[in-house]
Amino acid sequence: MDYLDHLEAEAIYILREVAGQFENPALLFSGGKDSITLVHLAKKAFKPGKFPFPLVHIDTGHNFPETIVFRDWLVEQVGERLIVGSVQESIDQGRVLESIGKNASRNALQTVTLLDTIAAYGFDACIGGARRDEEKARAKERVFSVRDEFGQWDPKRQRPELWNIFNGKINKGENVRVFPISNWTELDVWNYIKREGIALPSIYFSHSRDVVWRNGQWMASADCLQVDADDRVERRAVRFRTVGDMTCTAAVDSHAVELDDIIAEIKASTVSERGARMDDKVSEAAMEERKKQGYF
């Protein structure tokens, strides 16, 4: 067994622990490479049977069209149930207030929609594709991360996880976020995708598109992004290292059209993939504050 075999075995074990310890789990699916990898691992863990959980996508309404097309294709391929929580519906219902202005984003609004979806369906565990190498707040998470009855995360309440023993016991109203690929790195994910031949949305590979220079990064030009007459708009060869709301996910200049090209780029990069997320730059503790409020 090589290191990818060990990472795969650990992730499959965690997914089966979720199925065994919780009554009503869900797999949070963003359409990004990490959640796509989780679906692939779930197939290995449970097929030819049905997944013991539905896929749940929190749709901001400002997703990349390529991601939505891929999501629907993948759901049809695996034959599993998809639940979509709509940020637009949360706005329409007055549950959240949409920000306005040049740097407005719906990304933070996902938290309320997610917590409402968890409550509506009674999920007691939500599987996510977060990894410890992404960001320092992520590094504080355990594999089984307990959230209180308000969906909030307290880093001081993290449970010890000795060896491969995971404690899924929770009180009524609490739920757990589970991170089966927490110990993987970005490079591990890409090497695994290459080895397994996992399909991905086209935006992960170099393509030509109109982009707007904003706050030191290239953002995809789209109807949801406010573009003024003095904005610098160019058509460039770019790709995306991470997939999120179009208003906060920056592109990188790239000519990588093959997996080997992407892996070589990552090895040479001095910036993490979260460095292309504008929402993480609001403050030094931006991610941690969102997690405390119930974010992924």
Rosetta silent file (secondary structure, phi, psi, omega in degrees, C-alpha in Angstrom):
SEQUENCE: MDYLDHLEAEAIYILREVAGQFENPALLFSGGKDSITLVHLAKKAFKPGKFPFPLVHIDTGHNFPETIVFRDWLVEQVGERLIVGSVQESIDQGRVLESIGKNASRNALQTVTLLDTIAAYGFDACIGGARRDEEKARAKERVFSVRDEFGQWDPKRQRPELWNIFNGKINKGENVRVFPISNWTELDVWNYIKREGIALPSIYFSHSRDVVWRNGQWMASADCLQVDADDRVERRAVRFRTVGDMTCTAAVDSHAVELDDIIAEIKASTVSERGARMDDKVSEAAMEERKKQGYF
SCORE:     score description
SCORE:     0.000 S_00000001
   1 L     0.000  135.590  174.067    0.000    0.000    0.000 S_00000001
   2 L   -96.681 -178.003 -173.565    1.218    3.513   -0.805 S_00000001
   3 H   -64.519  -31.305  177.693    0.283    6.665    1.090 S_00000001
   4 H   -67.889  -34.846  175.969   -2.820    7.260   -1.070 S_00000001
   5 H   -62.760  -41.024  179.785   -4.074    3.778   -0.176 S_00000001
   6 H   -66.410  -43.320  178.393   -3.698    4.621    3.514 S_00000001
   7 H   -63.272  -41.571  178.683   -5.523    7.948    3.121 S_00000001
   8 H   -62.520  -46.000 -178.707   -8.290    6.250    1.151 S_00000001
   9 H   -62.213  -41.530  178.618   -8.683    3.479    3.744 S_00000001
  10 H   -62.412  -44.812 -178.464   -8.887    6.023    6.576 S_00000001
  11 H   -64.942  -41.419  178.894  -11.533    8.073    4.756 S_00000001
  12 H   -64.603  -40.830  176.987  -13.650    5.001    3.943 S_00000001
  13 H   -59.565  -43.694 -179.438  -13.419    3.890    7.584 S_00000001
  14 H   -64.899  -43.153  178.714  -14.637    7.347    8.728 S_00000001
  15 H   -60.781  -39.882  178.985  -17.549    7.302    6.269 S_00000001
  16 H   -71.225  -31.909  174.462  -18.611    3.888    7.567 S_00000001
  17 H   -63.498  -40.075  177.444  -18.295    5.147   11.161 S_00000001
  18 H   -60.291  -46.697 -179.628  -20.725    7.948   10.257 S_00000001
  19 H   -61.471  -34.966 -177.486  -23.172    5.408    8.850 S_00000001
  20 H   -81.414  -31.088 -172.338  -22.846    3.315   12.002 S_00000001
  21 H   -97.428  -20.020 -174.855  -22.973    6.045   14.645 S_00000001
  22 L  -117.394  152.697 -176.816  -25.552    8.508   13.305 S_00000001
  23 L   -87.891  -32.893 -172.392  -29.222    8.160   12.458 S_00000001
  24 L  -144.866   69.031 -178.720  -29.615   10.833    9.798 S_00000001
  25 E   -83.660  170.524  176.488  -26.349   12.014    8.223 S_00000001
  26 E  -145.857  155.020  175.693  -25.814   14.039    5.041 S_00000001
  27 E  -109.239  115.998  179.702  -22.914   14.690    2.687 S_00000001
  28 E   -74.738  122.668 -173.581  -22.341   18.394    1.989 S_00000001
  29 L  -121.725  115.706 -179.041  -21.645   18.761   -1.724 S_00000001
  30 L   -96.440  -16.996 -172.563  -20.252   21.993   -3.183 S_00000001
  31 L    89.918    2.559  177.268  -19.346   20.692   -6.629 S_00000001
  32 L   -88.570  171.759 -173.522  -15.674   21.248   -5.829 S_00000001
  33 H   -61.234  -35.262 -177.350  -12.875   18.707   -6.102 S_00000001
  34 H   -70.745  -43.623  178.411  -12.912   17.795   -2.397 S_00000001
  35 H   -71.479  -30.014  174.688  -16.630   17.016   -2.220 S_00000001
  36 H   -65.857  -39.330  175.887  -16.377   15.174   -5.554 S_00000001
  37 H   -63.011  -38.498  177.644  -13.588   13.096   -4.011 S_00000001
  38 H   -62.608  -39.708  177.739  -15.882   12.366   -1.046 S_00000001
  39 H   -62.940  -41.993  178.139  -18.577   11.071   -3.404 S_00000001
  40 H   -61.454  -42.604  179.011  -15.989    8.810   -5.041 S_00000001
  41 H   -66.674  -36.743  177.941  -14.919    7.522   -1.610 S_00000001
  42 H   -64.685  -35.774  176.347  -18.568    6.974   -0.632 S_00000001
  43 H   -61.283  -42.389  179.235  -19.022    4.836   -3.742 S_00000001
  44 H   -68.344  -32.272 -177.153  -16.117    2.673   -2.586 S_00000001
  45 H   -76.959  -32.626 -168.137  -17.503    2.531    0.953 S_00000001
  46 H  -127.972  -21.279 -179.497  -21.132    1.631    0.147 S_00000001
  47 L   -69.996  148.432   13.028  -21.753    0.618   -3.455 S_00000001
  48 L   -84.006    7.090  176.226  -23.430   -1.388   -4.897 S_00000001
  49 L   -77.319  178.386  177.657  -25.830   -0.422   -2.120 S_00000001
  50 L   -81.322  151.960  173.140  -27.337    3.031   -1.692 S_00000001
  51 L   -61.725  142.751  176.387  -25.510    5.762    0.185 S_00000001
  52 L   -83.660   22.111  179.230  -26.755    5.992    3.797 S_00000001
  53 L  -159.373  152.346  173.837  -27.072    9.744    3.320 S_00000001
  54 L   -84.102  166.143  169.212  -28.281   12.257    0.701 S_00000001
  55 E   -90.015  137.926 -179.509  -26.068   14.856   -0.978 S_00000001
  56 E  -123.867  120.921  177.972  -26.814   18.406    0.216 S_00000001
  57 E  -114.519  126.374  174.463  -25.854   21.441   -1.830 S_00000001
  58 E   -94.433  106.672 -173.420  -26.209   24.979   -0.478 S_00000001
  59 E   -92.236  116.589 -179.433  -26.799   27.005   -3.636 S_00000001
  60 L   -76.955  -16.339 -173.233  -25.863   30.693   -3.344 S_00000001
  61 L    85.882   -8.283  177.891  -27.480   31.501   -6.682 S_00000001
  62 L  -121.151   31.861  178.258  -24.080   32.830   -7.729 S_00000001
  63 L   -75.860  158.353  173.022  -22.415   29.510   -8.412 S_00000001
  64 L   -65.800  131.325  179.613  -20.321   28.880  -11.483 S_00000001
  65 H   -56.378  -35.638  179.704  -22.652   27.479  -14.171 S_00000001
  66 H   -61.855  -33.228 -179.822  -20.084   24.770  -14.928 S_00000001
  67 H   -70.310  -42.517  179.877  -20.349   23.587  -11.321 S_00000001
  68 H   -64.957  -42.642  177.813  -24.148   23.290  -11.384 S_00000001
  69 H   -60.443  -43.945 -179.889  -24.057   21.373  -14.687 S_00000001
  70 H   -66.896  -41.099  178.392  -21.452   18.998  -13.243 S_00000001
  71 H   -55.065  -49.155 -177.279  -23.426   18.580   -9.995 S_00000001
  72 H   -66.433  -36.268  177.583  -26.543   17.476  -11.841 S_00000001
  73 H   -65.325  -44.818 -176.988  -24.550   15.125  -14.062 S_00000001
  74 H   -66.147  -41.650  178.773  -22.797   13.500  -11.092 S_00000001
  75 H   -59.677  -41.165  178.034  -26.025   13.030   -9.132 S_00000001
  76 H   -65.754  -38.657 -179.474  -27.527   11.261  -12.125 S_00000001
  77 H   -65.015  -42.684 -176.710  -24.424    9.078  -12.480 S_00000001
  78 H   -86.126  -16.093  177.326  -24.394    7.908   -8.849 S_00000001
  79 L    67.841   34.753 -178.820  -28.184    7.660   -8.621 S_00000001
  80 L  -112.442  166.580 -177.305  -28.392    9.287   -5.203 S_00000001
  81 L   -78.244  137.307  176.245  -30.735   11.845   -3.672 S_00000001
  82 E  -117.457  128.668  173.405  -29.833   15.549   -3.908 S_00000001
  83 E  -112.434  130.251 -178.956  -31.209   18.188   -1.525 S_00000001
  84 E  -115.035  122.466  171.984  -30.650   21.830   -2.477 S_00000001
  85 E   -97.725  129.675 -172.082  -30.790   24.637    0.054 S_00000001
  86 E  -105.251  119.682  174.435  -31.297   28.017   -1.623 S_00000001
  87 H   -64.862  -35.008  178.607  -29.672   31.206   -0.361 S_00000001
  88 H   -60.609  -40.187  177.318  -32.045   33.134   -2.632 S_00000001
  89 H   -64.639  -38.187  177.275  -34.996   31.630   -0.756 S_00000001
  90 H   -62.440  -38.104  177.289  -33.386   32.674    2.538 S_00000001
  91 H   -66.621  -46.369 -178.409  -33.123   36.222    1.182 S_00000001
  92 H   -61.914  -33.325 -178.732  -36.735   36.186   -0.073 S_00000001
  93 L   -84.156   -3.258 -179.071  -37.969   34.956    3.314 S_00000001
  94 L    77.913   14.245  179.568  -36.078   37.695    5.153 S_00000001
  95 L   -73.988  -30.593  177.517  -33.852   35.177    6.907 S_00000001
  96 L  -136.656  157.776  179.531  -30.710   36.941    5.667 S_00000001
  97 L  -111.415  121.813 -178.170  -29.972   40.396    4.306 S_00000001
  98 L   -74.273  131.504  178.081  -28.069   40.560    1.040 S_00000001
  99 L   -75.590  157.552 -179.639  -25.093   42.898    1.082 S_00000001
 100 L  -127.257  167.263  179.179  -24.677   45.490   -1.638 S_00000001
 101 L   110.266  177.724 -172.380  -21.743   47.290   -3.177 S_00000001
 102 L   -65.871  -32.708 -178.204  -18.722   46.422   -5.236 S_00000001
 103 L  -105.172   20.696 -179.628  -17.402   43.716   -2.904 S_00000001
 104 L   -64.900  141.733  178.980  -20.780   42.221   -2.005 S_00000001
 105 L  -146.484  147.913  176.158  -20.870   38.432   -1.714 S_00000001
 106 L   -93.065    0.711 -172.139  -23.437   35.811   -0.771 S_00000001
 107 H   -58.723  -46.175 -178.542  -20.829   33.402    0.536 S_00000001
 108 H   -67.159  -23.590 -178.740  -21.318   34.247    4.220 S_00000001
 109 H   -69.667  -16.464 -179.596  -25.099   33.991    3.793 S_00000001
 110 H   -58.836  -30.113 -174.805  -24.737   30.241    3.228 S_00000001
 111 H   -57.591  -48.650 -179.322  -24.448   29.685    6.970 S_00000001
 112 H   -63.504  -43.295  179.576  -28.090   30.520    7.721 S_00000001
 113 H   -62.844  -40.888  178.332  -29.318   28.475    4.749 S_00000001
 114 H   -63.055  -48.755 -178.522  -27.196   25.517    5.850 S_00000001
 115 H   -63.872  -37.153  176.649  -28.420   25.646    9.450 S_00000001
 116 H   -65.213  -38.758  179.255  -32.030   25.962    8.270 S_00000001
 117 H   -67.472  -41.599  177.280  -31.545   22.943    5.975 S_00000001
 118 H   -60.011  -44.113 -179.291  -30.012   20.900    8.807 S_00000001
 119 H   -67.739  -41.598 -176.908  -32.955   21.775   11.047 S_00000001
 120 H   -63.352  -36.631 -177.009  -35.581   21.137    8.361 S_00000001
 121 H  -101.552   -4.802  177.711  -34.308   17.624    7.626 S_00000001
 122 L    67.872   34.298  179.774  -33.093   16.783   11.133 S_00000001
 123 L   -69.077  134.845  177.427  -29.538   15.927   10.104 S_00000001
 124 L  -105.496   -6.740  175.354  -27.372   14.844   13.028 S_00000001
 125 E  -151.406  136.950  178.087  -24.096   14.673   11.075 S_00000001
 126 E  -125.328  117.514 -178.357  -22.873   16.565    8.009 S_00000001
 127 E   -84.534  130.610 -179.420  -19.913   15.202    6.083 S_00000001
 128 L  -131.046  164.243 -176.510  -17.679   17.852    4.520 S_00000001
 129 L   -98.672   19.599  179.549  -14.541   18.008    2.409 S_00000001
 130 L   -66.425  148.571  179.185  -12.534   20.432    4.567 S_00000001
 131 L  -128.779  150.763 -176.445   -8.854   19.666    5.092 S_00000001
 132 L   -67.552  -24.893 -176.914   -6.467   20.813    7.819 S_00000001
 133 L   -79.595   -8.827 -175.300   -3.925   22.206    5.351 S_00000001
 134 L   -67.488  -45.055 -169.409   -6.419   24.712    3.900 S_00000001
 135 L  -165.064  152.483 -171.982   -6.423   27.320    6.653 S_00000001
 136 L   -63.610  -30.969  176.261   -5.417   27.637   10.313 S_00000001
 137 L   -68.250  -36.866  176.178   -9.013   27.532   11.615 S_00000001
 138 H   -61.042  -34.974 -176.361   -9.524   24.291    9.676 S_00000001
 139 H   -66.919  -17.750  179.259   -6.424   22.892   11.405 S_00000001
 140 H   -82.728  -13.153 -176.265   -8.177   23.190   14.784 S_00000001
 141 L   -72.630  146.214  164.983  -10.984   20.835   13.742 S_00000001
 142 L   -88.194  172.178  175.981  -11.235   17.225   14.792 S_00000001
 143 L   -65.162  -44.537  171.787  -12.504   14.623   12.326 S_00000001
 144 E  -101.133  106.215 -175.232  -15.762   14.553   14.321 S_00000001
 145 E  -109.409  111.226 -174.557  -16.418   18.225   15.110 S_00000001
 146 E   -77.610  134.815  173.404  -19.347   18.805   17.465 S_00000001
 147 E  -114.914  144.327 -176.984  -21.658   21.803   16.921 S_00000001
 148 L   -76.630 -173.724 -175.281  -24.061   23.011   19.595 S_00000001
 149 L   -67.190  -11.372  175.864  -27.845   23.328   19.319 S_00000001
 150 L  -101.541    6.513 -179.936  -27.369   26.635   17.482 S_00000001
 151 L    78.990   10.424 -174.814  -24.967   25.072   14.956 S_00000001
 152 L   -89.905  151.297 -178.820  -22.024   26.931   16.442 S_00000001
 153 E  -107.385  130.333  176.175  -18.474   25.649   16.749 S_00000001
 154 L  -119.242  109.796 -177.963  -16.394   26.108   19.888 S_00000001
 155 H   -60.358  -20.610 -179.780  -12.722   25.151   19.396 S_00000001
 156 H   -80.015  -11.154 -179.610  -12.383   24.697   23.172 S_00000001
 157 H  -101.832   16.088 -179.994  -14.996   21.915   23.123 S_00000001
 158 L   -68.713  137.446 -177.671  -13.127   19.699   20.688 S_00000001
 159 L   -88.142  146.738  174.746  -13.003   16.075   21.775 S_00000001
 160 L   -66.864  143.875  177.523   -9.770   14.084   21.874 S_00000001
 161 L  -126.632   95.235 -177.144   -9.452   11.549   19.057 S_00000001
 162 L   -91.627  131.788 -177.981   -7.051    8.809   20.037 S_00000001
 163 L    54.058 -124.886  178.711   -5.954    6.371   17.371 S_00000001
 164 L  -114.431   36.610 -179.209   -9.029    5.663   15.200 S_00000001
 165 L  -101.463  116.850 -177.988  -11.659    6.078   17.909 S_00000001
 166 L  -115.680  129.314 -176.110  -14.319    8.637   16.999 S_00000001
 167 L  -100.364  106.948 -179.268  -16.955    9.752   19.487 S_00000001
 168 L   -99.501   12.004 -178.848  -20.239   10.574   17.779 S_00000001
 169 L   -71.363  126.668 -179.577  -22.338   10.849   20.939 S_00000001
 170 L  -136.021  158.956  175.376  -24.325   14.095   20.926 S_00000001
 171 L   -86.252  164.090  179.742  -27.120   15.706   22.889 S_00000001
 172 L   -58.527  131.898  179.879  -30.504   16.501   21.393 S_00000001
 173 L    94.779  -21.995  177.473  -30.254   19.440   19.009 S_00000001
 174 L   -80.262  162.326  170.644  -26.513   19.117   18.488 S_00000001
 175 E  -145.735  170.039 -175.595  -24.941   17.876   15.296 S_00000001
 176 E  -123.255  136.130  169.133  -21.501   16.855   14.116 S_00000001
 177 E   -95.985  132.325 -175.949  -19.469   17.968   11.119 S_00000001
 178 E  -118.891  132.859 -175.655  -17.332   15.104    9.852 S_00000001
 179 L  -123.618   86.811 -175.522  -14.188   15.570    7.756 S_00000001
 180 L   -65.962  -24.885 -179.865  -13.008   12.242    6.270 S_00000001
 181 L  -109.032   29.182 -179.431  -10.189   13.824    4.238 S_00000001
 182 L   -57.132  -34.840 -176.373   -9.026   16.132    7.015 S_00000001
 183 L   -87.116   -0.320  178.945   -5.517   14.633    6.908 S_00000001
 184 L   -83.625  157.050  171.284   -5.145   15.020    3.142 S_00000001
 185 L  -105.958  169.452  176.039   -3.302   17.900    1.467 S_00000001
 186 H   -56.947  -41.560 -179.652   -4.300   19.677   -1.740 S_00000001
 187 H   -66.572  -37.420  176.495   -1.584   17.736   -3.536 S_00000001
 188 H   -58.677  -44.220 -178.400   -2.875   14.451   -2.080 S_00000001
 189 H   -61.562  -45.803 -178.937   -6.337   15.204   -3.492 S_00000001
 190 H   -66.992  -38.753  176.806   -4.972   15.932   -6.952 S_00000001
 191 H   -65.073  -36.086  178.409   -2.759   12.835   -6.981 S_00000001
 192 H   -69.653  -42.050  177.396   -5.765   10.748   -5.908 S_00000001
 193 H   -58.869  -42.552  178.289   -7.968   12.305   -8.603 S_00000001
 194 H   -64.022  -47.416 -177.677   -5.311   11.431  -11.170 S_00000001
 195 H   -62.628  -39.414 -174.804   -4.908    7.869   -9.910 S_00000001
 196 H   -89.688   -9.346 -179.091   -8.644    7.198   -9.750 S_00000001
 197 L    66.508   42.225 -176.448   -9.564    8.992  -12.983 S_00000001
 198 L   -80.962  130.608  178.586  -12.162   11.186  -11.224 S_00000001
 199 L   -74.701  148.873 -177.515  -14.088   13.599  -13.462 S_00000001
 200 L  -137.401  159.404  172.434  -14.122   17.307  -12.524 S_00000001
 201 L   -61.989  149.751 -174.407  -15.847   20.523  -13.619 S_00000001
 202 H   -64.292  -22.479 -175.561  -14.067   22.205  -16.525 S_00000001
 203 H   -68.923  -13.045  175.917  -13.212   25.344  -14.515 S_00000001
 204 H   -73.897  -15.173 -178.809  -10.424   23.455  -12.727 S_00000001
 205 L  -109.796  156.467 -177.563   -8.539   23.381  -16.024 S_00000001
 206 L   -58.355  134.961  178.134   -7.167   26.290  -18.045 S_00000001
 207 E  -155.419  162.753 -178.973   -9.742   28.028  -20.208 S_00000001
 208 E   -95.006  128.614  177.923  -10.288   31.452  -21.713 S_00000001
 209 E  -156.355  159.183  176.369  -12.780   33.772  -19.986 S_00000001
 210 E   -74.715  130.182  179.929  -13.414   37.430  -19.183 S_00000001
 211 E  -131.517  155.186 -177.287  -12.019   38.361  -15.789 S_00000001
 212 E  -115.860  131.418  178.083  -12.035   41.536  -13.694 S_00000001
 213 E   -80.154  115.738 -176.162   -9.002   42.770  -11.747 S_00000001
 214 E  -144.877  127.388  177.519  -10.177   43.335   -8.180 S_00000001
 215 L    52.107   37.987  175.717   -8.303   43.610   -4.889 S_00000001
 216 L    82.342   10.199 -179.822   -5.161   42.185   -6.457 S_00000001
 217 E  -141.968  161.795  178.261   -6.815   39.139   -8.029 S_00000001
 218 E   -91.109  123.412  176.670   -8.724   38.107  -11.155 S_00000001
 219 E  -110.306  145.479  179.077  -12.449   37.541  -10.617 S_00000001
 220 E   -65.514  129.799  176.391  -14.760   35.928  -13.158 S_00000001
 221 L   -71.937  123.761 -176.901  -16.841   38.530  -14.975 S_00000001
 222 L  -154.017  164.326 -179.078  -20.493   37.679  -14.290 S_00000001
 223 L   -60.124  -30.605 -176.986  -23.888   39.326  -13.830 S_00000001
 224 L   -81.090   -7.598 -179.990  -23.580   38.944  -10.050 S_00000001
 225 L  -102.508  119.474 -179.503  -20.284   40.871   -9.958 S_00000001
 226 L   -69.315  117.881 -179.466  -20.650   44.656  -10.030 S_00000001
 227 L  -118.190  123.513  179.810  -18.385   45.956  -12.796 S_00000001
 228 L   -97.699  167.580 -177.178  -17.883   49.692  -13.255 S_00000001
 229 L   -61.418  -28.522 -178.265  -16.682   51.575  -16.322 S_00000001
 230 L   -90.662    2.018  178.234  -13.262   52.084  -14.764 S_00000001
 231 L   -72.489  146.598  177.995  -12.765   48.393  -13.932 S_00000001
 232 L   -89.599  111.890 -179.288  -10.043   46.524  -15.766 S_00000001
 233 E  -115.893  128.794 -179.877  -11.639   43.672  -17.707 S_00000001
 234 E  -136.152  159.470  171.051   -9.536   41.274  -19.770 S_00000001
 235 E  -102.807  119.648 -173.342   -9.902   37.931  -21.477 S_00000001
 236 E  -135.880  162.596  172.785   -7.240   35.626  -20.078 S_00000001
 237 E   -87.220  111.697 -175.363   -6.275   31.979  -19.814 S_00000001
 238 E  -137.177  169.404  167.603   -7.169   31.066  -16.235 S_00000001
 239 E  -147.482  171.972 -178.950   -8.325   28.258  -14.009 S_00000001
 240 L  -117.230  132.609  178.849   -9.753   27.984  -10.491 S_00000001
 241 L   -85.315  -24.376 -179.887   -8.027   26.156   -7.635 S_00000001
 242 L  -139.282  154.014 -176.800  -11.134   26.194   -5.456 S_00000001
 243 L  -117.173  124.975  177.286  -14.839   26.433   -6.232 S_00000001
 244 L  -153.471 -157.087  175.271  -17.191   28.732   -4.348 S_00000001
 245 L   -60.484  137.674 -176.455  -19.462   31.694   -4.858 S_00000001
 246 L   -62.506  -23.410 -177.028  -18.406   33.579   -8.012 S_00000001
 247 L   -80.614   -7.170 -178.879  -18.242   36.834   -6.050 S_00000001
 248 L  -133.286    2.866 -177.335  -15.446   35.621   -3.755 S_00000001
 249 E  -107.480  114.832 -176.716  -13.539   32.998   -5.754 S_00000001
 250 E   -90.855  153.590  176.857  -10.554   34.293   -7.682 S_00000001
 251 E   -94.855  163.106  173.779   -8.937   32.732  -10.733 S_00000001
 252 E  -121.964  142.425  174.454   -5.243   32.111  -11.305 S_00000001
 253 E   -61.924  130.414 -176.117   -3.367   32.610  -14.561 S_00000001
 254 L  -163.403  146.948  171.405   -2.735   29.141  -15.921 S_00000001
 255 L  -118.010   20.521 -178.010   -2.164   27.084  -19.051 S_00000001
 256 L   -78.076  110.480  179.851   -2.657   23.781  -17.186 S_00000001
 257 L  -112.224   -6.255  177.979   -4.960   21.601  -19.268 S_00000001
 258 L  -123.732  157.878 -179.884   -3.848   18.215  -17.929 S_00000001
 259 H   -59.594  -39.583  178.732   -3.729   16.833  -14.394 S_00000001
 260 H   -61.160  -36.140  178.006    0.060   16.572  -14.520 S_00000001
 261 H   -65.208  -42.629 -179.840    0.204   20.297  -15.371 S_00000001
 262 H   -64.649  -44.316  179.786   -2.007   21.156  -12.384 S_00000001
 263 H   -61.371  -40.386  178.049    0.062   19.006  -10.028 S_00000001
 264 H   -64.549  -39.920  177.921    3.249   20.710  -11.244 S_00000001
 265 H   -61.800  -44.602 -177.867    1.654   24.138  -10.654 S_00000001
 266 H   -64.490  -40.845  179.048    0.648   23.244   -7.111 S_00000001
 267 H   -61.578  -33.887 -177.383    4.124   21.970   -6.290 S_00000001
 268 H   -88.140  -13.074 -174.249    5.615   25.261   -7.458 S_00000001
 269 L   -74.101  143.929  175.524    3.010   27.515   -5.817 S_00000001
 270 L  -107.077    4.463 -179.518    3.838   29.559   -2.716 S_00000001
 271 L  -119.300  135.941  178.604    0.170   30.467   -2.070 S_00000001
 272 L   -71.427  164.680  179.445   -2.426   28.102   -0.614 S_00000001
 273 H   -64.221  -30.209  177.485   -5.647   27.423   -2.502 S_00000001
 274 H   -71.068  -11.299  174.848   -7.563   29.483    0.089 S_00000001
 275 H   -65.575  -15.297  177.846   -5.396   32.400   -0.986 S_00000001
 276 H   -96.896   12.995  178.714   -7.774   32.697   -3.932 S_00000001
 277 E  -109.166  112.349 -176.550  -10.796   33.186   -1.658 S_00000001
 278 H   -63.381  -31.481 -176.277  -11.636   36.851   -1.088 S_00000001
 279 H   -68.043  -20.881  178.401  -13.874   36.058    1.904 S_00000001
 280 H   -80.243   -7.404 -175.244  -10.888   34.762    3.881 S_00000001
 281 H  -101.901    5.954  178.524   -9.178   38.144    3.605 S_00000001
 282 L   -62.366  -42.625  175.659  -11.772   40.160    5.500 S_00000001
 283 L  -155.195  169.182 -178.811   -9.718   39.661    8.663 S_00000001
 284 L   -63.075  -29.171 -177.765   -7.006   37.352    9.962 S_00000001
 285 L  -109.422   27.031 -174.945   -9.649   35.301   11.796 S_00000001
 286 H   -58.242  -48.050 -178.503  -12.350   35.483    9.113 S_00000001
 287 H   -63.226  -44.268 -177.885  -12.707   31.721    8.666 S_00000001
 288 H   -62.678  -40.534  178.978  -12.754   31.016   12.398 S_00000001
 289 H   -63.520  -41.218  178.712  -15.473   33.601   13.005 S_00000001
 290 H   -66.400  -37.157  178.965  -17.638   32.103   10.250 S_00000001
 291 H   -65.871  -37.810  178.434  -17.119   28.607   11.630 S_00000001
 292 H   -63.713  -26.337  179.610  -18.192   29.730   15.090 S_00000001
 293 L   -86.915   -7.500  177.543  -21.434   30.945   13.510 S_00000001
 294 L   117.869    8.834  179.581  -22.087   27.580   11.849 S_00000001
 295 L   -64.609  166.664 -176.979  -20.141   27.734    8.569 S_00000001
 296 L   -50.483    0.000    0.000  -18.875   24.516    6.951 S_00000001
